Amino acid sequence: METLREYGLVDIALDTFPFPGGTTTCEALWMGVPVVAMSGVTFAERQAISLLANAGHREWIATSEEEYMGIVFDLAADPVRLAQVRSNLRHELQSSPLMDAPRFVALLEDAYRRMWLKWCRNQA
């Protein structure tokens, strides 16, 4: 709980590379802190960008170090916009696919059903 309160002291979270934070990215977003991340090729390198894309913030995903720094500088240079982002971020997260449990369960059940049917067809 103390760790989450510390996010009140953070303006922008800088995701590490090439090993991004999954849990820390989620915590930062939940606490209203924008996260800037760098795109990569491996699962580990793409974890934060997947979270950001599904949270509706692809604009915080960089494809180069220069772009990464540019995103950070742009966010930091506009404190009014940053305050708006911070005040809306939790609501955006709650409305995103990341927190749409019924949709997730329906898709998971459909995947299980398709796997089961495929297995049954292969038994014949």
N, CA, C and O of each residue as an XYZ file, in Angstrom:
496
protein
N       0.821     -1.187      0.000
C       0.000      0.000      0.000
C       0.867      1.253      0.000
O       0.555      2.229     -0.682
N       1.946      1.225      0.759
C       2.870      2.363      0.819
C       3.458      2.635     -0.563
O       3.592      3.790     -0.968
N       3.808      1.577     -1.282
C       4.382      1.740     -2.622
C       3.408      2.468     -3.542
O       3.815      3.355     -4.292
N       2.143      2.110     -3.494
C       1.160      2.756     -4.360
C       1.022      4.239     -4.023
O       0.832      5.063     -4.918
N       1.113      4.578     -2.760
C       1.041      5.995     -2.373
C       2.199      6.794     -2.950
O       2.053      7.981     -3.241
N       3.339      6.153     -3.115
C       4.526      6.828     -3.652
C       4.298      7.307     -5.087
O       4.968      8.234     -5.542
N       3.374      6.693     -5.791
C       3.086      7.142     -7.156
C       2.549      8.568     -7.170
O       2.594      9.222     -8.212
N       2.050      9.061     -6.065
C       1.615     10.440     -5.978
C       2.764     11.420     -6.136
O       2.548     12.601     -6.409
N       3.988     10.929     -5.964
C       5.181     11.769     -6.108
C       5.794     11.658     -7.508
O       6.786     12.323     -7.810
N       5.207     10.828     -8.347
C       5.777     10.552     -9.677
C       4.940     11.247    -10.746
O       3.714     11.135    -10.749
N       5.596     11.960    -11.644
C       4.893     12.607    -12.753
C       4.773     11.685    -13.955
O       3.703     11.573    -14.553
N       5.865     11.027    -14.307
C       5.923     10.168    -15.486
C       6.770      8.953    -15.124
O       7.859      9.104    -14.570
N       6.288      7.763    -15.427
C       7.062      6.548    -15.191
C       7.848      6.224    -16.455
O       7.298      6.208    -17.556
N       9.134      5.968    -16.282
C      10.006      5.619    -17.395
C      10.239      4.113    -17.363
O      10.944      3.596    -16.496
N       9.636      3.424    -18.320
C       9.764      1.976    -18.371
C      11.189      1.609    -18.755
O      11.802      2.265    -19.597
N      11.707      0.570    -18.141
C      13.063      0.128    -18.426
C      13.105     -0.690    -19.712
O      12.079     -1.194    -20.170
N      14.289     -0.817    -20.286
C      14.450     -1.542    -21.541
C      15.797     -2.244    -21.501
O      16.768     -1.626    -21.066
N      15.915     -3.472    -21.921
C      14.946     -4.281    -22.645
C      14.029     -5.114    -21.760
O      13.227     -5.889    -22.282
N      14.116     -4.985    -20.456
C      13.262     -5.765    -19.578
C      12.290     -4.841    -18.874
O      12.610     -4.290    -17.821
N      11.095     -4.663    -19.445
C      10.118     -3.731    -18.888
C       9.434     -4.295    -17.648
O       9.525     -5.483    -17.338
N       8.763     -3.414    -16.971
C       8.011     -3.828    -15.796
C       6.563     -4.109    -16.164
O       5.897     -3.244    -16.733
N       6.074     -5.267    -15.861
C       4.665     -5.588    -16.090
C       3.809     -5.081    -14.947
O       2.894     -4.282    -15.148
N       4.108     -5.545    -13.757
C       3.339     -5.148    -12.581
C       3.495     -3.658    -12.311
O       2.513     -2.976    -12.019
N       4.711     -3.150    -12.406
C       4.914     -1.730    -12.123
C       4.223     -0.857    -13.169
O       3.756      0.236    -12.850
N       4.153     -1.324    -14.400
C       3.419     -0.575    -15.427
C       1.940     -0.513    -15.061
O       1.322      0.550    -15.132
N       1.377     -1.647    -14.673
C      -0.039     -1.676    -14.271
C      -0.286     -0.797    -13.057
O      -1.265     -0.052    -13.010
N       0.602     -0.883    -12.076
C       0.437     -0.063    -10.875
C       0.504      1.419    -11.206
O      -0.311      2.204    -10.721
N       1.466      1.801    -12.026
C       1.612      3.211    -12.384
C       0.355      3.715    -13.091
O      -0.171      4.773    -12.745
N      -0.123      2.969    -14.070
C      -1.326      3.383    -14.794
C      -2.520      3.491    -13.845
O      -3.287      4.452    -13.907
N      -2.668      2.501    -12.969
C      -3.785      2.499    -12.014
C      -3.739      3.724    -11.103
O      -4.773      4.266    -10.713
N      -2.528      4.143    -10.776
C      -2.362      5.289     -9.880
C      -2.316      6.618    -10.635
O      -2.037      7.664    -10.048
N      -2.592      6.570    -11.943
C      -2.685      7.803    -12.715
C      -1.377      8.337    -13.245
O      -1.274      9.519    -13.573
N      -0.381      7.487    -13.331
C       0.928      7.929    -13.809
C       1.151      7.388    -15.222
O       1.152      6.174    -15.424
N       1.340      8.278    -16.200
C       1.625      7.798    -17.553
C       2.967      7.072    -17.587
O       3.899      7.432    -16.868
N       3.051      6.055    -18.424
C       4.263      5.249    -18.562
C       4.757      5.374    -20.001
O       3.997      5.158    -20.944
N       6.014      5.719    -20.162
C       6.624      5.767    -21.483
C       7.452      4.504    -21.644
O       8.289      4.187    -20.799
N       7.214      3.778    -22.745
C       7.878      2.495    -22.967
C       8.464      2.418    -24.367
O       8.057      3.147    -25.271
N       9.429      1.521    -24.526
C      10.078      1.306    -25.810
C       9.622     -0.043    -26.373
O       9.576     -1.049    -25.665
N       9.291     -0.034    -27.653
C       8.884     -1.251    -28.337
C      10.077     -2.178    -28.507
O      11.221     -1.730    -28.586
N       9.799     -3.468    -28.562
C      10.859     -4.457    -28.766
C      10.332     -5.657    -29.529
O       9.220     -5.629    -30.057
N      11.134     -6.714    -29.586
C      10.739     -7.886    -30.354
C      10.362     -9.091    -29.506
O       9.502     -9.876    -29.908
N      10.979     -9.256    -28.351
C      10.666    -10.411    -27.522
C       9.426    -10.143    -26.668
O       8.989     -9.000    -26.531
N       8.874    -11.201    -26.103
C       7.716    -11.042    -25.221
C       8.031    -10.068    -24.096
O       7.248     -9.163    -23.809
N       9.178    -10.261    -23.465
C       9.543     -9.389    -22.341
C       9.617     -7.933    -22.786
O       9.179     -7.033    -22.069
N      10.174     -7.710    -23.977
C      10.318     -6.345    -24.474
C       8.989     -5.724    -24.893
O       8.892     -4.504    -25.022
N       7.967     -6.548    -25.106
C       6.691     -6.048    -25.588
C       5.614     -6.002    -24.502
O       4.490     -5.577    -24.769
N       5.935     -6.424    -23.313
C       4.940     -6.495    -22.242
C       4.327     -5.123    -21.935
O       3.103     -4.991    -21.915
N       5.139     -4.125    -21.702
C       4.608     -2.799    -21.360
C       3.862     -2.183    -22.534
O       2.860     -1.495    -22.333
N       4.334     -2.417    -23.760
C       3.641     -1.810    -24.894
C       2.282     -2.455    -25.124
O       1.347     -1.798    -25.583
N       2.173     -3.730    -24.809
C       0.871     -4.386    -24.896
C      -0.103     -3.768    -23.898
O      -1.263     -3.513    -24.223
N       0.377     -3.532    -22.693
C      -0.467     -2.904    -21.667
C      -0.873     -1.495    -22.083
O      -2.036     -1.115    -21.950
N       0.086     -0.721    -22.586
C      -0.224      0.653    -23.001
C      -1.191      0.685    -24.176
O      -2.118      1.494    -24.196
N      -0.982     -0.183    -25.149
C      -1.876     -0.219    -26.313
C      -3.296     -0.561    -25.884
O      -4.252      0.063    -26.345
N      -3.437     -1.540    -25.011
C      -4.771     -1.936    -24.552
C      -5.391     -0.930    -23.603
O      -6.609     -0.910    -23.425
N      -4.562     -0.093    -22.992
C      -5.077      0.983    -22.141
C      -5.451      2.209    -22.965
O      -5.991      3.182    -22.439
N      -5.154      2.153    -24.277
C      -5.515      3.258    -25.160
C      -4.469      4.353    -25.260
O      -4.790      5.487    -25.616
N      -3.220      4.028    -24.949
C      -2.176      5.048    -24.985
C      -0.971      4.621    -25.806
O       0.147      4.529    -25.299
N      -1.216      4.364    -27.070
C      -0.117      4.032    -27.988
C       0.852      5.197    -28.159
O       2.007      4.998    -28.535
N       0.383      6.410    -27.884
C       1.243      7.588    -28.053
C       2.402      7.605    -27.058
O       3.319      8.413    -27.204
N       2.380      6.737    -26.055
C       3.470      6.657    -25.088
C       4.442      5.522    -25.422
O       5.318      5.194    -24.622
N       4.286      4.930    -26.599
C       5.149      3.822    -27.026
C       6.152      4.350    -28.040
O       5.768      4.896    -29.074
N       7.425      4.187    -27.745
C       8.498      4.649    -28.625
C       9.101      3.478    -29.395
O       9.072      2.333    -28.942
N       9.642      3.787    -30.556
C      10.325      2.766    -31.356
C      11.827      3.032    -31.445
O      12.558      2.267    -32.074
N      12.287      4.115    -30.816
C      13.713      4.433    -30.782
C      14.003      5.208    -29.500
O      13.091      5.710    -28.842
N      15.271      5.294    -29.161
C      15.649      6.050    -27.963
C      15.295      7.528    -28.121
O      14.870      8.176    -27.165
N      15.473      8.055    -29.329
C      15.147      9.458    -29.573
C      13.652      9.709    -29.380
O      13.251     10.694    -28.761
N      12.843      8.810    -29.915
C      11.390      8.957    -29.761
C      10.993      8.824    -28.290
O      10.129      9.554    -27.805
N      11.625      7.898    -27.593
C      11.370      7.689    -26.162
C      11.593      9.002    -25.403
O      10.742      9.440    -24.629
N      12.754      9.616    -25.641
C      13.077     10.875    -24.964
C      12.104     11.984    -25.386
O      11.711     12.809    -24.561
N      11.718     12.006    -26.655
C      10.782     13.017    -27.132
C       9.431     12.914    -26.452
O       8.837     13.931    -26.092
N       8.933     11.683    -26.271
C       7.643     11.474    -25.602
C       7.728     11.973    -24.159
O       6.829     12.660    -23.674
N       8.823     11.618    -23.481
C       9.008     12.045    -22.098
C       9.052     13.568    -22.014
O       8.377     14.164    -21.175
N       9.835     14.192    -22.871
C       9.968     15.656    -22.844
C       8.640     16.338    -23.153
O       8.301     17.342    -22.526
N       7.880     15.799    -24.119
C       6.581     16.386    -24.460
C       5.612     16.316    -23.279
O       4.911     17.286    -22.988
N       5.576     15.180    -22.608
C       4.702     15.052    -21.440
C       5.128     16.013    -20.333
O       4.294     16.688    -19.730
N       6.424     16.066    -20.076
C       6.935     16.900    -18.982
C       6.776     18.390    -19.276
O       6.662     19.196    -18.352
N       6.767     18.756    -20.547
C       6.712     20.177    -20.926
C       5.319     20.773    -20.814
O       5.161     21.991    -20.896
N       4.310     19.936    -20.630
C       2.937     20.434    -20.591
C       2.258     19.993    -19.290
O       1.504     19.019    -19.289
N       2.515     20.693    -18.193
C       1.968     20.266    -16.906
C       0.441     20.257    -16.851
O      -0.142     19.468    -16.107
N      -0.210     21.121    -17.624
C      -1.682     21.122    -17.638
C      -2.187     19.825    -18.261
O      -3.074     19.168    -17.716
N      -1.617     19.464    -19.403
C      -1.998     18.202    -20.060
C      -1.666     17.007    -19.169
O      -2.457     16.071    -19.058
N      -0.499     17.044    -18.537
C      -0.098     15.958    -17.651
C      -1.085     15.801    -16.499
O      -1.416     14.676    -16.127
N      -1.554     16.890    -15.935
C      -2.546     16.833    -14.853
C      -3.857     16.232    -15.354
O      -4.502     15.468    -14.636
N      -4.256     16.571    -16.582
C      -5.476     15.986    -17.160
C      -5.310     14.488    -17.362
O      -6.207     13.706    -17.047
N      -4.169     14.097    -17.885
C      -3.883     12.673    -18.076
C      -3.983     11.951    -16.743
O      -4.641     10.917    -16.633
N      -3.330     12.500    -15.739
C      -3.321     11.857    -14.417
C      -4.724     11.736    -13.833
O      -5.050     10.730    -13.204
N      -5.551     12.750    -14.037
C      -6.889     12.700    -13.444
C      -7.819     11.746    -14.186
O      -8.798     11.279    -13.603
N      -7.546     11.447    -15.442
C      -8.423     10.574    -16.232
C      -7.917      9.143    -16.381
O      -8.671      8.262    -16.792
N      -6.674      8.908    -16.057
C      -6.047      7.637    -16.402
C      -6.708      6.421    -15.755
O      -6.887      5.403    -16.424
N      -7.067      6.495    -14.501
C      -7.684      5.336    -13.848
C      -9.025      4.992    -14.510
O      -9.323      3.821    -14.746
N      -9.823      6.009    -14.803
C     -11.102      5.768    -15.482
C     -10.870      5.145    -16.866
O     -11.572      4.213    -17.257
N      -9.893      5.660    -17.594
C      -9.569      5.091    -18.910
C      -9.164      3.637    -18.780
O      -9.564      2.797    -19.586
N      -8.375      3.344    -17.773
C      -7.934      1.968    -17.538
C      -9.131      1.069    -17.225
O      -9.230     -0.044    -17.741
N     -10.032      1.557    -16.383
C     -11.221      0.765    -16.032
C     -12.105      0.502    -17.249
O     -12.797     -0.514    -17.302
N     -12.087      1.405    -18.221
C     -12.916      1.266    -19.419
C     -12.205      0.531    -20.544
O     -12.777      0.355    -21.620
N     -10.996      0.107    -20.322
C     -10.181     -0.503    -21.373
C     -10.346     -2.016    -21.413
O     -10.894     -2.605    -20.481
N      -9.876     -2.647    -22.486
C      -9.894     -4.114    -22.559
C      -9.107     -4.779    -21.423
O      -9.371     -5.929    -21.073
N      -8.144     -4.055    -20.853
C      -7.356     -4.643    -19.764
C      -8.209     -5.034    -18.570
O      -7.869     -5.973    -17.850
N      -9.306     -4.334    -18.352
C     -10.137     -4.603    -17.185
C     -11.538     -5.078    -17.558
O     -12.456     -5.031    -16.739
N     -11.693     -5.530    -18.783
C     -12.992     -6.037    -19.245
C     -13.043     -7.545    -19.013
O     -12.884     -8.335    -19.944
N     -13.268     -7.930    -17.759
C     -13.261     -9.345    -17.379
C     -14.304    -10.167    -18.134
O     -13.976    -11.267    -18.580
N     -15.543     -9.698    -18.302
C     -16.523    -10.513    -19.044
C     -16.068    -10.810    -20.484
O     -16.231    -11.930    -20.969
N     -15.504     -9.810    -21.157
C     -15.005    -10.019    -22.521
C     -13.857    -11.029    -22.520
O     -13.810    -11.920    -23.368
N     -12.934    -10.888    -21.567
C     -11.801    -11.793    -21.465
C     -12.271    -13.234    -21.267
O     -11.789    -14.151    -21.932
N     -13.218    -13.422    -20.347
C     -13.722    -14.768    -20.061
C     -14.422    -15.353    -21.286
O     -14.241    -16.531    -21.595
N     -15.213    -14.553    -21.979
C     -15.898    -15.037    -23.187
C     -14.893    -15.456    -24.246
O     -15.059    -16.500    -24.877
N     -13.865    -14.668    -24.446
C     -12.840    -15.019    -25.428
C     -12.057    -16.259    -25.007
O     -11.726    -17.099    -25.843
N     -11.763    -16.374    -23.718
C     -11.052    -17.541    -23.207
C     -11.895    -18.806    -23.365
O     -11.389    -19.844    -23.793
N     -13.175    -18.719    -23.022
C     -14.070    -19.863    -23.183
C     -14.171    -20.276    -24.645
O     -14.182    -21.467    -24.955
N     -14.244    -19.297    -25.545
C     -14.290    -19.596    -26.974
C     -13.010    -20.300    -27.424
O     -13.063    -21.243    -28.213
N     -11.875    -19.848    -26.927
C     -10.601    -20.485    -27.282
C     -10.563    -21.929    -26.778
O     -10.138    -22.828    -27.504
N     -11.006    -22.153    -25.538
C     -11.064    -23.521    -25.004
C     -11.977    -24.399    -25.856
O     -11.641    -25.545    -26.154
N     -13.131    -23.859    -26.247
C     -14.090    -24.604    -27.062
C     -13.464    -24.994    -28.399
O     -13.593    -26.140    -28.831
N     -12.790    -24.054    -29.054
C     -12.152    -24.345    -30.345
C     -11.038    -25.373    -30.197
O     -10.878    -26.240    -31.055
N     -10.260    -25.283    -29.105
C      -9.202    -26.274    -28.871
C      -9.798    -27.654    -28.645
O      -9.276    -28.648    -29.150
N     -10.883    -27.719    -27.894
C     -11.543    -28.992    -27.614
C     -12.090    -29.599    -28.910
O     -11.901    -30.789    -29.166
N     -12.763    -28.790    -29.720
C     -13.307    -29.292    -30.990
C     -12.194    -29.774    -31.910
O     -12.343    -30.802    -32.571
N     -11.091    -29.055    -31.963
C      -9.948    -29.472    -32.789
C      -9.397    -30.795    -32.281
O      -9.080    -31.683    -33.072
N      -9.281    -30.929    -30.963
C      -8.781    -32.186    -30.390
C      -9.731    -33.330    -30.734
O      -9.286    -34.416    -31.104
N     -11.038    -33.090    -30.614
C     -12.024    -34.126    -30.926
C     -11.935    -34.550    -32.404
O     -11.992    -35.741    -32.711
N     -11.796    -33.580    -33.310
C     -11.659    -33.904    -34.744
C     -10.432    -34.751    -35.004
O     -10.463    -35.646    -35.849
N      -9.365    -34.484    -34.298
C      -8.109    -35.228    -34.509
C      -8.156    -36.622    -33.927
O      -7.287    -37.440    -34.230
N      -9.153    -36.922    -33.091
C      -9.273    -38.265    -32.515
C      -9.946    -39.235    -33.471
O      -9.816    -40.451    -33.325
N     -10.661    -38.702    -34.444
C     -11.408    -39.569    -35.375
C     -10.496    -40.226    -36.383
O     -10.961    -40.983    -37.235
